[in-house]
Amino acid sequence: MKRIIFSVFILYAYVGFASCGGLLQKTPFKKSMEATMESVSVNEQNQVNAFLQELYDKYVFWNDEVGNFEDVVEHFSQKILTELRKAYEYEYDGSGYAVWLFRTGAQDGPEDKSKVTSILIEGDDWYTVFFSDMGLKGSCRFQAKLVDGKVFVSEFENGSMK
């Protein structure tokens, strides 16, 4: 019983400290996020988030509807498209895009379904997509912004497993 009361006391003290201007509110990360939010419009953030969500649902995980990656190639830099094509041709005969580079790289996982769990805006037009790849946690970073009203992805960093 004493352990429970002590735990509740610590919890209240922590919440009180954080809400009264404690250390949690003075972290550089929060200042960085505020600057990021000011430099990128909410509309742009929403459009990039929606694009990345659809990219994973339709073209990477094939959850909602299987899409042909050719339908979205105009959203990617030539550098990315070349990398995706080379990786595909290395694995298979013919042409295509190795969208598996946006995943963890694991062949199988403990679950059947894959999904995006969150998208984090980092600054300098970088977004990290966190996902469950057949039950395995992973992430992939994309540098994306609006160009002429369309989302354009200029760089990405391979998905990682956590």
KOLTORKE-897012 format. One line per field, with one value per atom (N, C-alpha, C): residue in one letter; y, x, z. Coordinates in steps of 0.001 Angstrom, whole numbers, plus 500000, padded with zeros to 6 digits. Atoms other than C-alpha are relative to their C-alpha. Last residue first. Layout:
N
code: A;...
y: Y;...
x: X;...
z: Z;...
This chain:
162
code: K;K;K;M;M;M;S;S;S;G;G;G;N;N;N;E;E;E;F;F;F;E;E;E;S;S;S;V;V;V;F;F;F;V;V;V;K;K;K;G;G;G;D;D;D;V;V;V;L;L;L;K;K;K;A;A;A;Q;Q;Q;F;F;F;R;R;R;C;C;C;S;S;S;G;G;G;K;K;K;L;L;L;G;G;G;M;M;M;D;D;D;S;S;S;F;F;F;F;F;F;V;V;V;T;T;T;Y;Y;Y;W;W;W;D;D;D;D;D;D;G;G;G;E;E;E;I;I;I;L;L;L;I;I;I;S;S;S;T;T;T;V;V;V;K;K;K;S;S;S;K;K;K;D;D;D;E;E;E;P;P;P;G;G;G;D;D;D;Q;Q;Q;A;A;A;G;G;G;T;T;T;R;R;R;F;F;F;L;L;L;W;W;W;V;V;V;A;A;A;Y;Y;Y;G;G;G;S;S;S;G;G;G;D;D;D;Y;Y;Y;E;E;E;Y;Y;Y;E;E;E;Y;Y;Y;A;A;A;K;K;K;R;R;R;L;L;L;E;E;E;T;T;T;L;L;L;I;I;I;K;K;K;Q;Q;Q;S;S;S;F;F;F;H;H;H;E;E;E;V;V;V;V;V;V;D;D;D;E;E;E;F;F;F;N;N;N;G;G;G;V;V;V;E;E;E;D;D;D;N;N;N;W;W;W;F;F;F;V;V;V;Y;Y;Y;K;K;K;D;D;D;Y;Y;Y;L;L;L;E;E;E;Q;Q;Q;L;L;L;F;F;F;A;A;A;N;N;N;V;V;V;Q;Q;Q;N;N;N;Q;Q;Q;E;E;E;N;N;N;V;V;V;S;S;S;V;V;V;S;S;S;E;E;E;M;M;M;T;T;T;A;A;A;E;E;E;M;M;M;S;S;S;K;K;K;K;K;K;F;F;F;P;P;P;T;T;T;K;K;K;Q;Q;Q;L;L;L;L;L;L;G;G;G;G;G;G;C;C;C;S;S;S;A;A;A;F;F;F;G;G;G;V;V;V;Y;Y;Y;A;A;A;Y;Y;Y;L;L;L;I;I;I;F;F;F;V;V;V;S;S;S;F;F;F;I;I;I;I;I;I;R;R;R;K;K;K;M;M;M
y: 499666;498993;498870;500809;498236;500349;500684;500902;499233;500396;502161;499271;501342;503590;499753;500852;507325;498677;500896;509394;499242;500976;512376;499073;499838;514857;498997;500646;513968;500039;500474;516383;499477;500492;516984;499464;501457;518917;499646;500582;522552;498490;499744;523853;499281;499322;522254;500120;499698;521274;500756;498689;519734;500184;499732;516401;501406;498549;515065;500362;499412;511536;501503;498538;509424;500456;499555;505769;501514;498607;504007;500270;499438;500526;501461;498540;498476;500473;499535;494821;501518;500117;493628;500440;501358;492970;499752;500788;496236;498543;501400;498469;499202;500990;502036;498660;501141;505292;499005;500861;507762;498826;501405;510413;499266;500687;513779;498561;501437;516117;499505;500799;519518;498493;500027;521266;499073;498747;520372;499817;499772;517108;501359;498910;516525;500390;498921;513144;501021;499256;510694;501216;498545;508047;500589;499696;504377;501494;498820;503587;500267;498712;500092;501094;498926;496508;501321;498655;493519;500971;500011;489808;501398;499648;489838;499972;500749;488169;500298;499477;489370;499206;500372;488159;500641;500810;489131;499715;501338;491958;499260;500961;494877;498583;500444;497420;499103;500877;499232;499611;499141;502198;499206;499203;500126;500977;500665;497723;500730;499252;500295;499317;500748;498668;500793;499147;500160;499219;499713;498268;500884;498686;496997;500162;499040;493543;501308;499654;490701;500981;500623;490827;500353;501144;491534;499227;500877;493818;498717;500762;495304;499052;500942;496360;499104;501039;497921;498949;500837;499805;498864;500841;501059;499063;501011;502310;499046;500943;504108;498879;500794;505696;498953;500943;506818;499098;501060;508354;498955;500766;510315;498831;500956;511409;499107;499513;513058;498897;500390;511720;500542;499453;513080;499736;498561;512565;500676;499732;508832;501487;498965;508661;500367;498918;506729;501138;499077;504635;501200;498935;503138;501002;500105;501151;501188;498957;500993;499698;500187;498131;501050;500290;499443;499873;499522;499999;499530;500257;497861;500384;500491;497579;499660;501122;498040;499346;500715;500204;498766;500390;501586;499197;500440;502038;499409;500815;502361;499358;501268;503505;499107;500726;506144;498641;500701;507138;499184;501028;507978;499183;501095;509792;498866;500690;511863;498806;500779;512698;499223;501136;513756;499112;500958;515906;498773;500611;517573;498969;500911;518161;499289;501165;519625;498973;500809;521915;498738;500587;523148;499098;501137;523673;499296;499733;525910;498718;500816;525046;500191;499927;527650;499198;498675;528337;500014;499736;524665;501361;500808;523998;500317;499387;526871;499255;498748;525540;500694;500307;522014;501278;500420;523259;499722;498784;525116;499680;499231;521928;501279;500661;519888;500801;499486;522401;499392;500808;521418;500636;499172;524093;499241;498936;522652;500851;500531;519322;501092;500314;521025;499547;500821;522526;499732;499446;525403;499234;498688;524678;500553;499015;521840;501403;499809;519663;501095;499381;520084;500321;498620;519352;500745;499268;516253;501469;499905;514976;500834;499063;515709;500227;498650;514017;501049;499654;510918;501418;499695;510822;500443;498736;511015;500428;498963;508251;501380;499892;506038;501094;499334;506736;500208;498594;505867;500778;499384;502645;501483;499886;501657;500694;498846;502369;500244;498814;500000;501254
x: 499723;513524;499549;500773;513830;500408;499206;515021;499067;500713;513606;500887;500580;516063;499304;499023;516678;499317;500531;514757;501160;499079;515449;499238;498677;513706;501022;499055;510068;501373;498819;507700;500996;498950;504161;501139;499908;502184;501116;501224;500974;500001;501113;503724;498735;499427;506322;498873;500883;505101;500771;500634;507703;499082;501112;509342;499460;499950;512524;498983;500184;511592;500184;500000;512658;499892;499314;511727;499850;500167;510673;500775;498991;510192;499731;499947;508335;501138;498653;507796;500041;499764;504178;501378;500391;503842;500350;499810;505692;499784;499933;504361;500028;500971;505089;500222;499851;506792;498910;501180;507063;500343;499733;509681;498675;501101;509310;500446;499860;512088;498811;500836;511259;500154;499280;514102;499315;499366;512228;500820;498731;511274;500628;499374;507592;501261;499405;506631;500641;499091;504266;500465;499943;502528;500969;500443;501470;500050;499308;501556;499458;500697;500259;500923;499042;501237;499246;500273;498922;501117;500265;499689;499920;501369;501341;499854;500970;504428;498540;500176;506729;498925;501244;508137;499959;500833;510783;498630;500290;512348;499071;499096;513717;499786;498948;512152;501026;500441;510119;501191;500700;510725;499522;498970;513331;499399;499677;510461;501126;500614;509402;500226;499792;511902;499439;499465;510527;500042;500938;509937;500685;499905;511710;498892;501022;512472;500169;499894;514361;498885;500918;514296;500387;500736;516531;499210;499028;519178;499318;499339;516571;501050;500963;514486;500671;500223;517449;499020;498789;518420;499816;499927;514859;501191;501058;514487;500023;499644;517850;498973;498866;517035;500402;500532;513627;501102;500740;515218;499502;499042;517808;499302;499383;515170;500989;498837;513284;500546;498679;509893;501108;499817;506323;501405;499745;506222;500214;498574;506630;500306;499486;503164;501465;500974;501050;500547;499876;504072;499064;499079;503901;500229;498856;500856;500908;499762;498464;501226;498695;496991;500161;500206;494085;501394;501316;493672;499669;501094;496522;498642;501134;499120;498817;500599;501972;498843;498958;504219;499413;498878;502004;501089;500335;498489;501177;501213;498726;499835;499855;502351;498778;498855;502140;500134;500475;498665;501121;500950;500028;499506;499201;503006;499109;499283;500691;500780;500987;498335;500682;500443;501266;499024;498889;502699;499616;499893;499321;501124;501127;498738;500083;499807;502207;498895;498942;501721;500249;500522;498367;501041;500815;499847;499432;501418;502461;499272;500766;506125;498519;499397;508406;499234;500111;506258;500494;501410;505739;499821;500418;509435;498567;499408;510346;499569;500697;507926;500524;501301;509321;499209;499787;512861;498665;499684;511802;500193;501235;510146;500245;500871;513249;498725;499712;515483;499080;499063;513749;500252;498888;512206;501015;500449;508740;501145;500579;509950;499575;499006;512254;499391;498849;509445;500898;498798;507179;501243;499653;504339;501295;501002;502745;500313;500020;505876;499017;498743;506380;499988;499984;502748;501234;500979;502732;499975;499476;505965;499063;498884;504733;500557;500542;501414;501111;500718;503176;499441;498973;505631;499333;499376;502742;501029;500972;500853;500581;500038;503954;499036;498774;504423;500008;500125;500794;501234;500996;501135;499866;499390;504391;499035;499106;502852;500625;500824;500000;500871
z: 498600;465984;500884;499083;462276;501423;498989;459919;500918;498803;456681;500960;499922;454240;501329;499306;454289;500275;498972;451776;500612;499416;449557;500930;500597;447230;500525;499095;447841;499339;500711;446070;501019;499105;447301;499137;499860;444733;500970;499463;444787;500158;500930;442505;500445;501159;444781;498982;501111;448240;498923;499901;450493;498802;500904;451234;500240;500108;452804;498933;501321;453793;500094;500061;456765;498538;501208;457221;499940;500385;460387;498721;500888;461767;499723;500014;464331;499111;499646;463406;499884;498567;463528;500447;499606;459795;501473;501219;459199;500366;499602;461972;498708;500454;461057;500672;499101;461908;499631;499965;459030;500906;499716;459680;500095;499327;457974;500258;499730;456901;500806;500904;455318;500190;501269;457174;499004;500374;460361;498748;499319;462062;499737;500745;461300;500757;499221;462741;499071;500868;461056;500787;499838;463120;498987;498642;463278;500293;499490;459563;501395;499951;458951;500491;499773;458143;499983;500505;458471;500348;501434;458791;499398;500370;462213;498476;499210;463778;499643;498652;461023;500716;499329;457746;501374;500891;455207;500597;499473;457200;499025;500627;455192;500500;499077;457516;499348;498916;454846;500877;499044;452475;501221;499327;450609;501002;498732;449896;500727;498906;447301;501351;498753;444952;501181;498939;441739;501307;498922;438518;501018;499371;435456;501032;500382;434201;500745;501417;435808;499681;500957;439577;498569;499443;442586;498945;499359;441066;500484;501063;438732;500555;500558;441739;498962;498989;443548;499484;499928;440387;500994;501198;439868;500059;499899;443455;498796;498930;443315;500118;500488;439951;501035;500989;441231;499450;499304;444316;499006;499200;442299;500709;500910;439768;500744;500750;442596;499106;499516;443600;499115;498654;443311;500555;500125;439535;501349;500242;440226;499886;499092;441821;499741;499806;439292;500862;501145;438219;500160;499603;441733;498866;500888;440603;500301;500977;443509;499154;500617;445473;498904;501408;447490;499401;500428;451191;498593;499064;452499;499436;500774;449727;500896;499273;452233;499244;499258;450027;500687;500842;447265;500712;501351;448658;499221;500089;452425;498628;499280;452542;499834;500558;449825;500665;501195;451046;499353;499552;454507;498811;499428;452966;500492;501073;450751;500548;500758;453627;498872;499177;455829;499234;499979;453015;500813;501326;452437;499949;500205;456149;498652;499137;456662;499762;500602;453662;500815;501233;454997;499341;499579;458461;498773;499750;456917;500386;500941;457327;500330;501320;458914;498947;500590;461978;498565;500264;462841;499336;501141;462489;499624;501182;464803;498743;500209;467411;498753;500575;466963;499744;501378;467522;499315;500741;470653;498524;500106;471900;499224;500972;471090;499818;501334;472894;498945;500768;476131;498642;500412;478304;499155;500876;478816;499481;501223;480143;499034;501017;482610;498684;499638;484640;498811;500612;483686;500367;499441;486055;499427;500383;484079;500505;501455;484167;499609;500408;487911;498513;499509;488668;499561;500798;486464;500418;501365;488080;499123;499961;491616;498596;499840;490903;500016;501223;489536;500088;501005;492442;498700;499627;494933;498953;500337;493098;500334;501463;493229;499555;500426;496956;498486;499599;497656;499558;500870;495657;500315;501333;497421;499028;499963;500830;498631;500000;500000;500000
